[in-house]
């Protein structure tokens, strides 16, 4: 990839972080991460995503940790970003799920640029009803998309990727 380009470098260097220091995440950084999500593209500009921020000392954080086999990550995270779809804002389910994926990626890249580590907790979706109950939200109104655990990294992330040639269906 084009080294020296800060966006491309962030795409290559961002990693999932599952261990966090005790340092809190500032309100300023939380706002910047939420703003990055807000500016994601969406079909018809409907912006169907909704956010809820849960801090480590919020009683709901401990309850959320019981909703996933990755509860130890939830307990250690300084902040949890819950991203949901507002059902009445959906105009095309697939398109809105894709847009929410872009929103999530924006938030994780923004966090990375601020020195905040994140991990996408998708497994928690298996307990969506329980999560929504803990958050005090109606399943008729909201659909859980993800919980992002965040904090200052206490580890280096690592990842391997397939070669581009393995992913191509034909030569370009």
ABEGO torsion letter per residue (X at the ends): XBBGBAAAAAAAABBBBABBBABBBBAAAAAAAAAAAAABBBBGGAGABBBBBBBAABAAAAAAAAABAAAAAAAABABBBBBBBBAAABABAAAAAAAAAAAAAAAAAAAAAAGBBBBBBAAAAAAAAAAAAAAGBBAAABBBABBBBBEBBABBBBBBBBBAAAABABBX
